Amino acid sequence: MNSDKELLELAARAANMGKLDFDYPEREGHGWHMGPRLPMPTGVLMAAMHSYWNPDTDDGDNRRLQVALKISLDWHKDMWTASHYVDGVLTDADHTDPKMAILLVAAEIGKSMKEGV
């Protein structure tokens, strides 16, 4: 993966969340960047109804990603191992930060999916 942005985009694709909005702060002119915004839900009129998505730093977002993708997490030899096994294919990643291990596996799942899926 080339960047944190790409990592988040691929993880969002894996979770079927839609395209993330990374340019919101610049467009709105406030300059605060608290993470990418989720796509606006259908039927919602106010842009303020968007919410930020930070599975790399937010425990709740990370846990929801883990559950949605059925990623298991194990501790072994000073490392966290996140694993996803489906249809005979194992995707796993090791990291000292459990949130990062989950995000890496989610991004690998997203990378294996076709654009727009």
C-alpha positions as CSV (number, residue, x, y, z in Angstrom):
1,M,0.0,0.0,0.0
2,N,1.3,3.4,-0.9
3,S,-0.3,5.6,1.8
4,D,-2.6,5.8,4.7
5,K,-5.2,7.2,2.4
6,E,-5.0,4.2,0.1
7,L,-5.1,1.9,3.1
8,L,-8.4,3.5,4.3
9,E,-9.9,3.5,0.8
10,L,-9.2,-0.2,0.3
11,A,-10.6,-1.1,3.8
12,A,-13.7,0.9,3.0
13,R,-14.1,-0.9,-0.3
14,A,-13.8,-4.3,1.6
15,A,-16.6,-3.2,4.0
16,N,-18.8,-2.0,1.1
17,M,-18.9,1.5,2.6
18,G,-18.6,3.6,-0.6
19,K,-16.1,6.2,-1.6
20,L,-14.6,8.1,1.3
21,D,-14.4,11.9,1.2
22,F,-10.9,13.1,2.0
23,D,-11.3,16.6,0.6
24,Y,-14.2,17.8,2.9
25,P,-12.1,20.2,5.1
26,E,-10.5,21.9,2.1
27,R,-13.9,22.3,0.4
28,E,-15.6,23.7,3.5
29,G,-12.6,26.0,4.2
30,H,-12.2,25.1,7.9
31,G,-9.0,23.1,7.5
32,W,-9.8,20.6,10.3
33,H,-8.9,17.1,9.2
34,M,-10.4,14.5,11.5
35,G,-10.3,11.7,9.0
36,P,-12.2,10.9,5.8
37,R,-15.9,11.3,5.9
38,L,-18.3,8.5,5.1
39,P,-20.6,8.9,2.0
40,M,-23.7,10.8,2.8
41,P,-26.7,8.5,3.4
42,T,-29.5,8.6,0.9
43,G,-32.2,11.1,1.9
44,V,-30.1,13.1,4.3
45,L,-30.0,16.8,3.4
46,M,-27.4,18.2,5.7
47,A,-23.7,17.8,5.1
48,A,-23.2,17.9,8.8
49,M,-24.8,14.4,9.0
50,H,-21.6,12.9,7.6
51,S,-19.5,11.2,10.1
52,Y,-15.7,10.7,10.1
53,W,-14.3,7.2,9.8
54,N,-11.0,6.4,11.5
55,P,-10.5,2.7,11.9
56,D,-6.8,3.4,12.2
57,T,-7.3,5.4,15.4
58,D,-10.9,4.9,16.6
59,D,-11.5,1.7,18.6
60,G,-15.2,1.6,17.7
61,D,-14.7,2.1,14.0
62,N,-11.9,-0.5,14.0
63,R,-14.1,-3.1,15.9
64,R,-17.0,-2.5,13.6
65,L,-14.7,-3.1,10.6
66,Q,-13.3,-6.3,12.3
67,V,-16.8,-7.6,12.9
68,A,-18.2,-6.7,9.4
69,L,-15.3,-8.5,7.7
70,K,-15.2,-11.4,10.2
71,I,-11.5,-10.8,11.0
72,S,-10.1,-12.8,13.9
73,L,-7.4,-11.3,16.1
74,D,-4.8,-13.3,18.1
75,W,-1.7,-12.3,20.2
76,H,1.4,-14.4,19.6
77,K,5.1,-13.6,20.3
78,D,4.7,-9.9,20.9
79,M,2.6,-9.4,17.8
80,W,-1.1,-9.2,16.9
81,T,-2.1,-11.4,14.0
82,A,-5.3,-10.5,12.2
83,S,-6.8,-13.2,9.9
84,H,-9.6,-13.5,7.4
85,Y,-10.3,-16.9,5.9
86,V,-13.0,-17.4,3.3
87,D,-13.4,-19.8,0.4
88,G,-10.1,-21.4,1.1
89,V,-8.2,-18.1,0.9
90,L,-6.3,-16.8,4.0
91,T,-5.5,-13.2,4.4
92,D,-3.4,-12.2,7.4
93,A,-1.2,-9.5,8.8
94,D,1.0,-9.1,11.8
95,H,1.5,-5.8,13.6
96,T,2.3,-4.6,17.1
97,D,-0.9,-2.4,17.0
98,P,-4.1,-4.6,16.8
99,K,-6.0,-1.8,15.0
100,M,-3.3,-1.7,12.4
101,A,-3.3,-5.4,11.9
102,I,-7.1,-5.4,11.3
103,L,-6.8,-2.4,8.9
104,L,-4.0,-4.1,6.9
105,V,-6.1,-7.3,6.5
106,A,-9.2,-5.2,5.5
107,A,-7.1,-3.3,2.9
108,E,-5.8,-6.6,1.4
109,I,-9.4,-7.8,1.2
110,G,-10.3,-4.5,-0.5
111,K,-7.4,-4.8,-2.9
112,S,-8.6,-8.2,-4.0
113,M,-12.1,-6.8,-4.9
114,K,-13.0,-5.2,-8.1
115,E,-13.4,-1.4,-8.2
116,G,-16.9,-0.4,-7.4
117,V,-17.8,-3.6,-5.6
